[in-house]
Amino acid sequence: MPELPEVETLKLGLQKYLVGHKIEDIEVRVAKIFQGDPKDVTGAEVKDIKRVGKGLIIELDNNFDLVVHLKMTGQLVYQDAKTQSIVLSKKVGGETLPSKYSHVIFTLDQGAKLYFNDLRRFGYIKIIKKQNVASLPFFKEMGPEPFSRPDFGQKTLSFVEFRSILEKSGLAIKVLLMNQKKIGGIGNIYANEALFKAGISPKRRAKDVSNQEAKTLYNAIFEVIEKGLKFGGSSDENFVNVLGEEGQYQQHFLAYGQEGKKCSICGGTIEKIQLGGRGTYFCPKHQK
């Protein structure tokens, strides 16, 4: 599932390429993915793109916005005359678009298109009245983000808040980090990476983490988030950027997906376990 760095990367790309375009038509090929009447946004101009956790808001110049969640395998890919020559990742479902995974197609002015692709069809696009967007449970219940440039009224996660969240929870620390109602934007990849960097076992109870350990982990979370953004996100699974290209962060993984490999910190061996229903990678030698 795309996490904060991937969705932020996508937001920045949409701000560059999609903002200023008008929506001329919407073709919905899979009904459950698109919620609302396309007529409500046809003719509207895209004014801005915002991100809240792993969700996107496409702000329009009328009374409606588009709320997008990519879930596990969703993609938003933009094409126009200038970008059609870019070689697409095979993850979009074919060498050209639309592909077999293209379930919603936006026809834009100036000959441009925006494709919503989704291999597993769990993602969605919703037409929401502007005044109701902030009250959607997904956004309203989102925890503060470990990111210094939040959108849409989101708070940056402070260390004081982070420490308080840990002290109140008996959950395994990795499970807690992935709880979007507590901390927004962290998923499986960046939880694994931050805990590895901080030297904390993913199995430790959150409230048993010391103050100094919490500070180290807090800093590690921000570091791996910024590193993920620097490399354009991770395409270990289905993520592609707005032009259909893969990110590069998967080439810099510390722990995630490194089962059986030598630990870069202590020389131990990376192991994989199941924790909270998710594959969890860690080094039992230095993560205590």
MARLO-708922 format. One record per residue: residue in three letters; residue number from 1; z, x, y of N, C-alpha, C, O in turn. Coordinates in steps of 0.001 Angstrom, whole numbers, plus 500000, padded with zeros to 6 digits. Atoms other than C-alpha are relative to their C-alpha. Layout:
<sites>
SITE   aa    i     nzz     nxx     nyy    cazz    caxx    cayy     czz     cxx     cyy     ozz     oxx     oyy
SITE  ALA  NUM       Z       X       Y       Z       X       Y       Z       X       Y       Z       X       Y
...
</sites>
This chain:
<sites>
SITE   aa    i     nzz     nxx     nyy    cazz    caxx    cayy     czz     cxx     cyy     ozz     oxx     oyy
SITE  MET    1  500000  500843  498801  500000  500000  500000  500000  500876  501246  500812  501796  501346
SITE  PRO    2  499963  499247  498743  499150  501366  503449  501362  499871  500672  501931  498782  500737
SITE  GLU    3  498699  499979  499340  502329  502377  505280  499808  500281  501483  498682  500253  501980
SITE  LEU    4  500080  499862  498546  503140  503066  508920  498907  500967  500468  498124  500593  501341
SITE  PRO    5  501048  499086  499515  500904  506171  509336  498578  499485  499761  497693  499680  500594
SITE  GLU    6  501333  500524  500289  497936  504472  507664  499648  498844  500931  498537  498782  501458
SITE  VAL    7  500279  501160  499154  498250  501245  509641  499903  500416  501469  499122  499838  502225
SITE  GLU    8  500123  499469  498634  498813  503181  512878  498642  500669  500194  498015  500508  501241
SITE  THR    9  501329  499382  499951  495671  505211  512127  498925  498934  500160  497993  499085  500950
SITE  LEU   10  500965  501096  499918  493775  501975  511612  500064  499331  501371  499027  498995  501944
SITE  LYS   11  499842  500602  498673  495203  500508  514838  499279  500818  501066  498560  500269  501900
SITE  LEU   12  500635  499131  499003  494045  503506  516869  498481  499937  499896  497783  499955  500910
SITE  GLY   13  501442  500116  500185  490572  503253  515346  499462  498677  500500  498390  498627  501102
SITE  LEU   14  500421  501315  499514  490347  499545  516090  500055  499930  501523  499211  499289  502149
SITE  GLN   15  499944  499961  498536  491440  500166  519664  498769  500702  500572  498250  500318  501620
SITE  LYS   16  501160  499238  499531  488594  502656  520005  498692  499234  499820  497845  499235  500713
SITE  TYR   17  501295  500586  500335  485824  500651  518345  499921  498486  500166  498853  497970  500496
SITE  LEU   18  500069  501461  500016  486767  496949  518277  500293  499360  501352  499709  498332  501694
SITE  VAL   19  499617  500586  498713  488347  496327  521685  498775  499886  500918  497988  500824  501047
SITE  GLY   20  501131  500260  499114  485852  494788  524119  498889  499203  499357  498031  498653  500047
SITE  HIS   21  501012  500790  500706  483742  493135  521449  500365  498515  499988  501540  498147  500013
SITE  LYS   22  499814  501436  500173  483272  489382  521228  499676  499613  498562  498773  500173  497940
SITE  ILE   23  500232  500515  501350  483468  487515  517925  498934  498911  500073  499137  497878  500711
SITE  GLU   24  501090  500976  499967  480173  485685  517375  500011  499077  498793  499589  497924  498886
SITE  ASP   25  499990  500826  501212  480678  484440  513816  500967  500616  499000  501224  501819  499036
SITE  ILE   26  499120  499524  501062  483062  484700  510855  499542  499395  498686  499471  498174  498552
SITE  GLU   27  500372  500443  501338  481923  484497  507239  501187  500225  499065  501610  501361  498850
SITE  VAL   28  498858  499914  500903  484778  483733  504854  499508  499805  498573  499072  498716  498198
SITE  ARG   29  500494  500054  501376  483866  484541  501265  501097  499675  498991  500815  499170  497905
SITE  VAL   30  498854  500337  500852  487361  484169  499761  500974  499223  500870  501618  499787  501755
SITE  ALA   31  499288  500907  499089  489151  481201  501290  501469  500354  500177  501995  500227  501283
SITE  LYS   32  498555  499783  499898  492746  482215  500509  500354  501165  500926  501489  501257  501393
SITE  ILE   33  499731  498832  499162  492432  485419  502538  500022  499641  501483  500738  500269  502264
SITE  PHE   34  500123  500366  498583  491561  483701  505823  500651  498645  500243  500270  497640  499643
SITE  GLN   35  499269  501239  499713  493929  481097  507243  499776  499590  501449  500034  500363  502372
SITE  GLY   36  500283  500513  498670  492938  478952  510210  498550  499597  500139  497752  499788  499221
SITE  ASP   37  501359  500455  499723  489785  477531  511783  499248  501081  500770  499616  501394  501903
SITE  PRO   38  500759  498953  499307  487217  480243  512650  499516  499585  501388  499322  500436  502256
SITE  LYS   39  500476  500474  498699  486061  478055  515554  500990  500324  501121  500600  500434  502283
SITE  ASP   40  498987  499713  498984  489349  478820  517340  499861  501389  500605  500357  501638  501703
SITE  VAL   41  500135  498636  499481  488410  482473  517764  498546  500415  500215  498286  501496  500744
SITE  THR   42  501407  499693  499764  484603  482355  517812  499713  499965  501504  500019  498992  502192
SITE  GLY   43  500274  499875  498573  483453  483519  521222  501067  500750  500765  500866  501097  501929
SITE  ALA   44  498904  499287  499347  486767  485241  521995  499729  501503  500023  499049  502042  499150
SITE  GLU   45  500139  498548  499865  486902  488852  523164  501283  500687  499543  502384  500206  499812
SITE  VAL   46  498848  499218  500446  489186  491443  521573  500529  500812  501174  499805  501616  501761
SITE  LYS   47  499393  499334  498846  491607  492702  524242  500853  501208  499626  500912  502180  500379
SITE  ASP   48  499137  498882  500403  493979  494979  522320  500371  499841  498533  500178  498781  497938
SITE  ILE   49  499519  500002  501377  495375  495909  518897  501442  500483  500023  501743  501503  500643
SITE  LYS   50  498599  499607  500101  499107  496067  518153  500376  500119  498525  499759  499505  497654
SITE  ARG   51  499498  499838  501368  501007  497148  515057  501495  499724  499967  502230  500170  500848
SITE  VAL   52  498578  500214  500249  504375  495928  513766  500243  500327  498534  499793  499593  497654
SITE  GLY   53  499817  499575  501381  505507  497774  510644  498657  500244  499346  497870  501065  499816
SITE  LYS   54  501267  499858  500712  502634  497447  508194  498999  498908  500377  497961  498768  499730
SITE  GLY   55  500871  501086  499575  501071  494492  510047  499255  500322  501282  499701  501148  502079
SITE  LEU   56  500815  499822  498808  498368  494335  512719  499833  498683  500738  499781  497617  500126
SITE  ILE   57  500296  501157  499160  497823  491946  515619  498756  500326  500817  498760  501268  501609
SITE  ILE   58  501216  499862  499199  494309  491640  517047  500107  498984  501131  499955  497782  500916
SITE  GLU   59  499776  500880  498855  494903  490238  520523  498668  499596  500630  497812  500441  500894
SITE  LEU   60  501241  500547  499462  492167  487986  521926  500214  499481  501417  501347  499390  501891
SITE  ASP   61  499901  500432  498600  491381  486698  525415  500127  498484  500147  499988  497949  501247
SITE  ASN   62  499772  501447  499898  492002  483042  524545  501426  499690  499564  502299  500546  499711
SITE  ASN   63  498636  500392  500357  495057  481177  523233  500417  500427  498598  501490  500053  498124
SITE  PHE   64  499721  499630  501388  494900  482764  519777  499958  501515  499798  499336  502249  500565
SITE  ASP   65  500086  498624  500482  495457  486098  518034  499702  499967  498512  499881  498944  497852
SITE  LEU   66  500192  499829  501435  494513  487360  514595  501098  500910  499464  501278  502027  499950
SITE  VAL   67  498958  499199  500639  497383  488595  512423  499469  500466  498649  498991  499662  497850
SITE  VAL   68  500589  499419  501211  496350  490938  509615  501058  500769  499222  501809  501558  499797
SITE  HIS   69  499180  499178  500885  498285  492299  506654  499117  500484  498858  498482  499680  498175
SITE  LEU   70  500874  499411  501007  496487  494668  504300  500579  499893  498585  499851  500017  497601
SITE  LYS   71  499323  500040  501301  499066  494288  501490  499684  501262  499192  499826  502369  499712
SITE  MET   72  500184  498835  500866  498139  496570  498553  498692  500745  500252  498680  501975  500318
SITE  THR   73  501313  499333  500013  494411  497240  498935  499065  499535  501122  497856  499752  501041
SITE  GLY   74  500856  500478  498919  493159  495667  502174  499429  501122  500856  500030  502188  500990
SITE  GLN   75  500676  499042  499121  490757  497491  504477  499338  499253  501156  498893  498118  500990
SITE  LEU   76  500797  500490  498879  489234  496883  507911  499020  501103  500374  499423  502189  500788
SITE  VAL   77  501027  498987  499750  485942  498714  508388  499011  499483  501030  498442  498402  500878
SITE  TYR   78  500906  500342  498898  483852  498641  511567  498676  500754  499843  498647  501922  499456
SITE  GLN   79  501316  499357  499990  480119  499336  511731  499168  499482  501161  499185  498295  501485
SITE  ASP   80  501015  500364  499013  477540  499382  514499  498850  500981  499856  498841  501787  498926
SITE  ALA   81  501183  499145  500112  474250  501165  515135  500357  501485  500013  499688  502292  499367
SITE  LYS   82  499612  498594  499875  476046  504416  516004  500789  500510  498800  500784  501708  498518
SITE  THR   83  499119  499558  501093  478388  504472  513007  499440  499723  498606  500032  500144  497613
SITE  GLN   84  500545  500364  501315  476163  503136  510208  499589  501198  499163  499493  501094  497941
SITE  SER   85  500417  498806  500741  475093  506661  509267  501180  500741  499365  500971  501656  498569
SITE  ILE   86  498820  499353  500569  478682  507671  508402  500099  499670  498510  499980  498511  498112
SITE  VAL   87  499903  500194  501443  479095  508171  504658  501326  499319  499676  502396  499831  500006
SITE  LEU   88  498819  500777  500335  481518  505561  503354  500694  500545  498759  500047  501047  497840
SITE  SER   89  499246  499696  501216  484292  506303  500884  499618  499010  498909  499310  497853  499193
SITE  LYS   90  500260  500894  501125  483670  504875  497424  501068  498913  499893  500869  497905  499215
SITE  LYS   91  498911  500966  500061  486948  503031  497922  499652  498669  500671  500359  497684  500459
SITE  VAL   92  500385  501256  499358  485143  500387  500039  499245  499086  499043  498981  497929  499367
SITE  GLY   93  500619  500841  501023  483420  499147  496877  498510  500154  499860  497878  499394  499126
SITE  GLY   94  501437  499779  500093  479912  500487  497329  499531  500987  501043  500314  501429  501884
SITE  GLU   95  500547  499034  499039  477623  502789  499284  499687  499374  501340  499563  500071  502347
SITE  THR   96  500276  500721  498760  476905  500113  501878  500909  498786  500099  501516  498361  499116
SITE  LEU   97  499245  501229  499767  478651  497124  503412  499053  498890  500440  498067  499167  501122
SITE  PRO   98  498853  500441  500784  479126  494315  502694  499933  500459  498548  498851  500651  497994
SITE  SER   99  499904  499625  501406  480324  495323  499230  500602  498836  499214  500852  497764  499766
SITE  LYS  100  499396  501039  500840  481755  493339  496335  501436  499704  500413  501999  498684  500015
SITE  TYR  101  498632  500214  499530  485163  493728  498023  500064  499396  501400  501157  499154  501911
SITE  SER  102  500031  500529  498632  484040  492344  501426  500185  498486  499961  499262  497753  499606
SITE  HIS  103  499663  501414  500145  485755  488950  501608  499997  499223  501314  499918  497994  501313
SITE  VAL  104  500135  500623  498684  485702  488269  505362  499146  500930  500848  499405  502131  500926
SITE  ILE  105  500922  499193  499193  482897  489434  507656  499936  499424  501410  499561  498268  501606
SITE  PHE  106  500086  500393  498601  483122  489293  511447  498694  500527  500575  498438  501731  500543
SITE  THR  107  501181  499584  499250  479810  489335  513297  500400  500081  501464  500884  499109  502045
SITE  LEU  108  499607  499736  498619  480393  490857  516731  498778  500124  500883  497651  500209  500395
SITE  ASP  109  501128  499769  499088  478270  491222  519823  499521  501445  499884  500168  502272  499242
SITE  GLN  110  500601  498662  500003  476067  494296  520323  499649  500492  498590  499579  501694  498336
SITE  GLY  111  500454  499649  501348  475044  494185  516659  501054  500623  499108  500716  501257  498108
SITE  ALA  112  498928  499394  500788  478439  495250  515314  500568  499024  498971  500394  497810  499079
SITE  LYS  113  499342  500798  501048  480344  494035  512241  501390  500570  499737  501633  501764  499913
SITE  LEU  114  498691  499579  500481  483944  494151  511073  500199  499361  498635  500108  498142  498490
SITE  TYR  115  499860  500476  501371  484557  493875  507331  501462  500086  499554  502116  501115  499722
SITE  PHE  116  498694  499970  500652  487819  492897  505665  499741  500069  498505  499297  499099  497892
SITE  ASN  117  500171  499777  501432  487675  494353  502160  501359  499965  499328  502366  500338  499929
SITE  ASP  118  498725  500029  500712  490336  493839  499528  499750  499894  498502  499383  498834  497995
SITE  LEU  119  500218  499942  501443  490071  494900  495887  500841  498963  499254  500335  498244  498392
SITE  ARG  120  499097  500874  500753  493111  492920  494731  500211  498625  500648  500846  497752  500056
SITE  ARG  121  499981  501300  499306  492820  490056  497266  501414  499508  500333  501670  498304  500326
SITE  PHE  122  498647  500396  499607  496495  490092  498280  500162  499937  501518  501084  499288  502013
SITE  GLY  123  499893  499947  498544  495884  490746  501996  499611  498679  500644  499144  497756  499976
SITE  TYR  124  500350  501237  499310  495350  488113  504659  499682  500232  501469  500088  501227  502070
SITE  ILE  125  500253  500111  498565  494042  487285  508115  500393  498586  500403  499937  497612  499804
SITE  LYS  126  499555  501316  499538  495729  484446  509996  499684  499825  501477  499916  500729  502279
SITE  ILE  127  500158  500366  498598  494725  482739  513232  501305  499351  500450  501731  498337  499896
SITE  ILE  128  498692  500474  499528  497960  482210  515158  499952  499812  501516  499397  500651  502226
SITE  LYS  129  499886  500169  498555  498594  480773  518612  500874  501119  500571  501883  501501  499980
SITE  LYS  130  499316  498847  499418  499745  483558  520919  501511  499826  500080  502269  500740  499756
SITE  GLN  131  498569  500213  499796  503118  481988  521639  500790  499971  498701  502020  500019  498717
SITE  ASN  132  499314  500080  501290  503883  481800  517915  500006  501309  499225  500689  501417  498206
SITE  VAL  133  500131  498753  500764  503010  485352  516841  501351  500688  499808  501694  501078  498693
SITE  ALA  134  498724  499275  500075  506395  486915  517646  501020  499300  499114  501959  499932  498629
SITE  SER  135  499024  500752  500800  508213  484162  515744  499644  499964  498514  500398  499403  497719
SITE  LEU  136  500337  499925  501421  506389  484787  512449  501098  500774  499276  501513  501829  499755
SITE  PRO  137  498915  499318  500713  509052  485749  509870  499727  501481  499745  500634  502305  499858
SITE  PHE  138  500332  498605  500303  507205  488966  508971  500303  500911  501185  500793  502026  501003
SITE  PHE  139  499753  499192  498814  507466  490214  512561  501432  499848  500506  502069  500827  500894
SITE  LYS  140  498673  500284  499460  510714  488571  513599  501091  500717  499215  502093  501144  499788
SITE  GLU  141  498976  499407  500853  512637  490014  510654  499815  501504  499778  500595  502125  499056
SITE  MET  142  500287  498582  500193  511132  493522  510861  501100  500872  500597  501544  500647  501722
SITE  GLY  143  498995  499064  499523  513666  496318  511175  499413  500986  500991  498193  501046  501145
SITE  PRO  144  500492  498987  499063  513436  499102  513788  499157  501047  499274  499363  501306  498089
SITE  GLU  145  500947  499080  500624  510692  501671  513159  500346  501468  500239  500818  501831  501317
SITE  PRO  146  499850  498557  499814  510955  505423  512581  498751  500582  500649  498020  501362  500039
SITE  PHE  147  501226  499627  499289  508254  505986  515181  500320  499971  501484  500986  499054  501964
SITE  SER  148  499626  499857  498596  508476  507100  518789  499118  499204  500954  499377  499179  502157
SITE  ARG  149  500918  500742  499127  505628  504906  520090  499765  498592  499431  498635  498257  499078
SITE  PRO  150  500149  501331  500609  506291  501343  518819  499259  499020  500903  499199  499201  502119
SITE  ASP  151  500718  501066  499296  504268  498251  519810  500803  498713  499998  501822  498590  499319
SITE  PHE  152  499606  501404  500136  504979  494608  520447  501517  499798  500020  502054  498968  499286
SITE  GLY  153  498566  500172  499873  508607  495002  521441  500826  500621  498896  502048  500471  498884
SITE  GLN  154  499256  499351  501068  509532  496976  518326  500901  501102  500548  500541  501800  501495
SITE  LYS  155  499087  498934  499612  512509  499289  518660  499756  501242  499150  499441  501152  497963
SITE  THR  156  499991  498757  500759  512426  502937  517685  501351  500136  499306  502393  499930  499928
SITE  LEU  157  498774  499853  500773  514990  503560  514951  500820  501164  500549  500360  502306  500547
SITE  SER  158  499101  498947  499514  517905  505492  516449  500843  500523  498842  500980  499856  497816
SITE  PHE  159  499152  499472  501070  520162  507743  514390  501245  499139  499823  501700  498935  498697
SITE  VAL  160  498811  500855  500094  523148  505522  515209  499704  498775  499139  500504  498409  498278
SITE  GLU  161  500396  501167  500805  521296  502491  513780  499780  500402  498549  500208  499706  497628
SITE  PHE  162  500306  499525  501349  520099  504497  510788  501280  500252  499213  501401  499840  498059
SITE  ARG  163  498733  499705  500675  523588  505716  509950  500738  498710  499645  501325  498599  498569
SITE  SER  164  499333  501279  500245  524959  502190  510245  499362  499259  498835  500066  498671  498014
SITE  ILE  165  500724  500653  501093  522259  500820  507906  500419  500612  498663  500643  499886  497695
SITE  LEU  166  499618  499315  501236  523167  503437  505274  501437  499681  499614  501715  499410  498446
SITE  GLU  167  498574  500199  500282  526931  502948  505553  500310  498631  499421  501291  498458  498698
SITE  LYS  168  499747  501377  500418  526646  499227  504879  499350  499634  498667  499487  498500  498207
SITE  SER  169  500775  500345  501193  524517  499455  501728  500422  500770  498759  500615  501986  498796
SITE  GLY  170  499734  499390  501289  525344  500103  498099  498740  500208  499180  498809  500619  498021
SITE  LEU  171  501278  499809  500691  521649  500218  497189  499673  501476  499847  500186  502317  500585
SITE  ALA  172  500549  498649  500084  519917  503351  495991  499277  500296  501305  498594  499429  501848
SITE  ILE  173  500516  499657  498676  518825  505206  499123  498496  499749  500120  498032  499287  501163
SITE  LYS  174  501452  500212  499910  515104  505041  498283  499660  498519  500098  498765  498136  500852
SITE  VAL  175  500239  501445  499949  515230  501285  497679  500302  499481  501404  499561  498656  501938
SITE  LEU  176  499633  500435  498655  516979  500812  501018  498956  500413  501033  498613  499625  501914
SITE  LEU  177  500994  499527  499040  514437  502918  502909  498750  499137  500017  498075  499050  501043
SITE  MET  178  501207  500803  500110  511662  500615  501701  500211  498534  500358  499269  497743  500311
SITE  ASN  179  499693  501375  499618  513407  497407  502797  499541  499777  501436  500148  500296  502372
SITE  GLN  180  500606  500174  498676  511273  496241  505732  500901  499256  500981  500724  499376  502193
SITE  LYS  181  499082  500705  499111  514046  494034  507099  501064  500937  500564  501722  500623  501556
SITE  LYS  182  499051  498996  499520  516218  497122  507501  499307  501063  500847  499759  501398  501942
SITE  ILE  183  500773  498956  499316  513643  499755  508502  498523  499660  499825  498057  499528  498694
SITE  GLY  184  501391  500405  500080  510043  498870  509320  499044  501156  499754  499172  502215  500368
SITE  GLY  185  501124  499076  500129  507006  500748  508046  500044  500985  498866  499003  501536  498507
SITE  ILE  186  499900  499014  501074  508323  502974  505245  499704  499340  498668  500273  498299  498342
SITE  GLY  187  500306  500467  501344  506827  502456  501799  500279  501098  498992  501043  502022  499274
SITE  ASN  188  499685  499113  501110  506819  504349  498525  499673  501460  500274  500459  502349  499947
SITE  ILE  189  500418  498613  499775  504928  507442  499617  500971  500720  500925  501495  501776  500572
SITE  TYR  190  499223  499283  498986  506920  508319  502731  501497  499995  499691  502220  500865  500175
SITE  ALA  191  498619  499950  500468  510276  507411  501162  500185  501174  499048  501157  501921  499162
SITE  ASN  192  499952  498861  500917  509584  509888  498358  499948  501323  500751  500726  502236  500476
SITE  GLU  193  500206  498746  499273  508402  512559  500786  501215  500384  500842  501618  501548  500862
SITE  ALA  194  498865  499719  499127  511337  512244  503198  501229  500413  499184  501930  501351  499563
SITE  LEU  195  498844  499666  500829  513988  512313  500453  499843  501388  499381  500817  502133  499272
SITE  PHE  196  500271  498668  500540  512354  515377  498893  500291  501054  501057  500978  502041  500791
SITE  LYS  197  499825  499043  498907  512298  517173  502232  501472  500144  500386  501925  501232  500742
SITE  ALA  198  498587  499984  499617  515927  516223  502927  500915  500480  498875  502097  500725  499114
SITE  GLY  199  499187  499539  501115  517136  517305  499468  500980  498968  499484  502046  499318  498978
SITE  ILE  200  499112  501090  500418  518650  513907  498659  499369  499259  498826  498194  498895  498874
SITE  SER  201  500503  500725  501162  518290  512222  495282  499683  498555  500375  500475  497913  501066
SITE  PRO  202  500347  501396  499704  516493  508865  495513  500965  499016  499350  501013  497847  499733
SITE  LYS  203  499077  500871  500725  519160  507484  493140  501360  499872  500679  502144  498991  500325
SITE  ARG  204  498706  500028  499317  522102  508184  495461  500221  498670  500702  499289  498112  501282
SITE  ARG  205  499682  501194  499222  523871  505145  496895  499942  500348  501489  500437  501392  501913
SITE  ALA  206  500185  499727  498574  523027  504892  500581  501327  500292  500694  501406  501206  501514
SITE  LYS  207  498731  499832  499299  526662  504590  501657  500742  501276  499594  501738  501640  500220
SITE  ASP  208  499383  498738  500417  527537  507806  499788  499362  501212  500671  499819  502339  500478
SITE  VAL  209  500664  498906  499287  525200  509894  501946  500874  500414  501187  501280  499572  501988
SITE  SER  210  499134  499509  498931  527224  512088  504309  499308  499915  501360  498098  499701  501438
SITE  ASN  211  500557  500063  498655  526741  512107  508066  498955  501083  500221  497906  500821  500808
SITE  GLN  212  500959  498906  499837  525015  515506  507982  498746  499765  499167  497635  500039  499620
SITE  GLU  213  501150  500327  500838  522787  514436  505098  499159  498905  500649  497929  498957  500622
SITE  ALA  214  500710  501093  499330  521906  511261  506999  499170  500538  501165  498041  500099  501381
SITE  LYS  215  500731  499407  498878  520902  513333  510028  498776  500760  499507  497695  500669  500089
SITE  THR  216  501127  499258  500578  518736  515585  507876  498911  499044  499521  497724  499287  499741
SITE  LEU  217  500962  500980  500498  517092  512562  506245  499302  499279  501150  498092  499057  501110
SITE  TYR  218  500567  500664  498814  516583  510821  509587  498883  500855  500600  497798  500349  500891
SITE  ASN  219  501010  499100  499447  514718  513854  510922  498810  500144  499052  497662  500210  499493
SITE  ALA  220  501082  499851  500988  512726  514194  507681  499080  498790  500002  497868  498930  499838
SITE  ILE  221  500829  501214  499955  511541  510586  507911  499020  500073  501151  497832  499809  500967
SITE  PHE  222  500888  499890  498845  510147  511122  511400  498939  501087  499782  497784  500924  500175
SITE  GLU  223  500934  498896  500233  508557  514418  510319  498866  499599  499061  497705  499904  499332
SITE  VAL  224  501065  500355  500945  506683  512975  507321  499117  498883  500556  497922  498834  500262
SITE  ILE  225  500806  501040  499360  505574  509918  509320  498983  500629  500948  497806  500271  500927
SITE  GLU  226  500897  499336  499048  504117  512149  512052  498961  500858  499271  497811  500943  499704
SITE  LYS  227  500953  499195  500772  502525  514441  509457  498938  499120  499360  497760  499475  499324
SITE  GLY  228  500964  500935  500569  500931  511465  507741  498990  499547  501030  497800  499429  500737
SITE  LEU  229  500892  500409  498916  499507  510346  511066  499061  501136  500396  497882  500905  500667
SITE  LYS  230  500806  498831  499648  498280  513869  511847  498793  500156  499086  497710  500527  499538
SITE  PHE  231  501081  499838  500970  496178  513905  508682  499248  498696  499731  498518  498592  498745
SITE  GLY  232  500773  501231  500111  494829  510383  509170  500413  499098  498871  499608  498303  498386
SITE  GLY  233  499510  500854  501067  496998  508734  506535  499660  500519  498613  498950  501513  498459
SITE  SER  234  500238  499630  501396  496942  508929  502745  499000  499052  499348  499129  497832  499450
SITE  SER  235  500959  500802  500774  493990  507749  500652  500194  500234  498509  499239  500204  497733
SITE  ASP  236  499679  499844  501415  495754  508372  497359  499582  498768  499218  499217  498852  498045
SITE  GLU  237  500446  501225  500646  494949  504747  496609  498775  499448  500730  497698  500035  500623
SITE  ASN  238  501191  500654  499462  492656  502434  498615  499814  500113  501504  498845  499574  502039
SITE  PHE  239  500106  499960  498550  493261  503268  502262  498756  500746  500478  498421  501818  499975
SITE  VAL  240  501052  499325  499232  490287  504091  504498  500215  499672  501468  500828  498658  501803
SITE  ASN  241  499851  500271  498577  490147  504349  508259  498965  498984  500466  498223  498431  499654
SITE  VAL  242  500847  501066  499468  488217  502023  510548  498508  500261  499800  497703  499336  499899
SITE  LEU  243  501401  499666  500262  484951  503857  509808  499708  500149  498510  498618  500570  498122
SITE  GLY  244  500208  499935  501448  485438  503722  506035  500164  501382  499412  499691  501656  498309
SITE  GLU  245  499760  498633  500474  486522  507354  505717  501415  500136  499468  502315  499402  499876
SITE  GLU  246  498685  499787  500591  489442  508644  503684  500879  500880  500875  500392  501766  501576
SITE  GLY  247  499043  499116  499372  492600  510147  505134  500196  501240  499144  499652  501333  498044
SITE  GLN  248  499835  498727  500691  493746  513624  504096  501446  500316  499622  501716  501376  499056
SITE  TYR  249  498598  499651  500243  497526  513385  503779  500297  500200  498516  501220  500940  498175
SITE  GLN  250  499757  499838  501434  497313  513112  499978  499832  501453  499553  500334  501843  498498
SITE  GLN  251  500161  498581  500316  496284  516778  500013  501231  500818  500387  501302  502015  500107
SITE  HIS  252  498809  499304  499510  499673  517640  501535  501291  499396  499454  502368  499648  499995
SITE  PHE  253  498812  500608  500588  502054  515634  499338  500995  501074  499556  500606  502103  499005
SITE  LEU  254  498934  499115  500446  505395  517342  498695  500511  499580  498623  500727  500418  497748
SITE  ALA  255  499438  500502  501252  506657  515114  495886  499177  498871  499389  498978  498834  498175
SITE  TYR  256  500696  501184  500506  504657  511877  495608  498785  500403  499159  497934  501172  499604
SITE  GLY  257  501127  499723  500884  502253  512028  492671  499981  501392  499409  498980  501789  498812
SITE  GLN  258  499976  498598  500439  503345  515582  491792  500755  500209  498693  501232  501312  498427
SITE  GLU  259  499262  499920  501261  504951  514845  488419  499547  501193  499154  498354  501399  498931
SITE  GLY  260  500285  498856  500858  505202  517968  486247  499655  501266  500743  499536  502324  500125
SITE  LYS  261  500358  498823  499215  504333  520338  489091  501250  500730  500479  502344  500166  500502
SITE  LYS  262  498900  499166  499532  506507  523150  490415  500439  499579  501390  499607  499378  502276
SITE  CYS  263  499443  500365  498703  508801  522232  493294  499743  501116  501004  500013  502283  500721
SITE  SER  264  500326  499017  498971  507701  523980  496490  501231  500528  500727  501139  501504  501471
SITE  ILE  265  498779  499576  499321  511300  524299  497688  500870  500905  499131  501344  501948  499580
SITE  CYS  266  499047  499252  500838  513327  525533  494721  499410  500528  498695  500088  501246  497959
SITE  GLY  267  500611  499529  501242  510874  526187  491879  500281  499133  498797  499830  499442  497694
SITE  GLY  268  499751  500935  501089  512142  523301  489775  498745  499218  499641  497651  499565  500085
SITE  THR  269  501142  500803  500434  509891  520668  488188  500142  498576  500521  501193  497954  500367
SITE  ILE  270  499992  501367  499479  508991  517369  489842  499984  499016  498844  499175  499135  497924
SITE  GLU  271  499928  501025  501033  509950  514384  487707  499640  498639  500595  499682  498434  501808
SITE  LYS  272  500303  501373  499588  508933  510730  487819  500909  499042  499246  501049  499122  498025
SITE  ILE  273  499197  501065  500589  511262  507795  487230  499594  498682  500646  498851  498664  501628
SITE  GLN  274  500189  501315  499385  511153  504073  487940  501282  499620  500725  502368  499670  500147
SITE  LEU  275  498845  500383  499205  513464  502933  490717  499600  498826  500875  498674  498930  501679
SITE  GLY  276  500363  501182  499241  513398  499465  492194  498601  499505  499673  497940  498892  500511
SITE  GLY  277  501320  500444  500421  510232  498793  490230  498852  500866  500486  497690  500503  500304
SITE  ARG  278  501057  499137  499467  508325  501655  491860  500118  501404  499422  501217  501889  499155
SITE  GLY  279  500020  498620  500443  507273  505085  490649  500674  500879  501048  500344  500809  502232
SITE  THR  280  499205  499199  499091  509683  507587  492166  499930  501463  499580  500218  501791  498429
SITE  TYR  281  500196  498585  500290  509039  511341  492374  501061  500826  500713  501308  500641  501905
SITE  PHE  282  498962  499173  499384  511770  513913  492960  500244  501253  499175  499824  501351  498022
SITE  CYS  283  499614  498766  500692  513081  517346  492051  501500  499931  499718  502293  500029  500655
SITE  PRO  284  498574  500126  500316  516420  516989  490207  500793  501271  500256  502023  501245  500275
SITE  LYS  285  499302  498733  499771  517204  520650  490890  500564  500103  501410  501704  500531  501591
SITE  HIS  286  499474  499852  498631  517506  520512  494672  500306  498673  500694  500933  498666  501753
SITE  GLN  287  499669  501313  499412  517710  516746  495373  501253  499479  499308  501207  499056  498152
SITE  LYS  288  498692  500364  500580  521360  515893  494799  500547  498726  500655  501633  498267  500299
</sites>
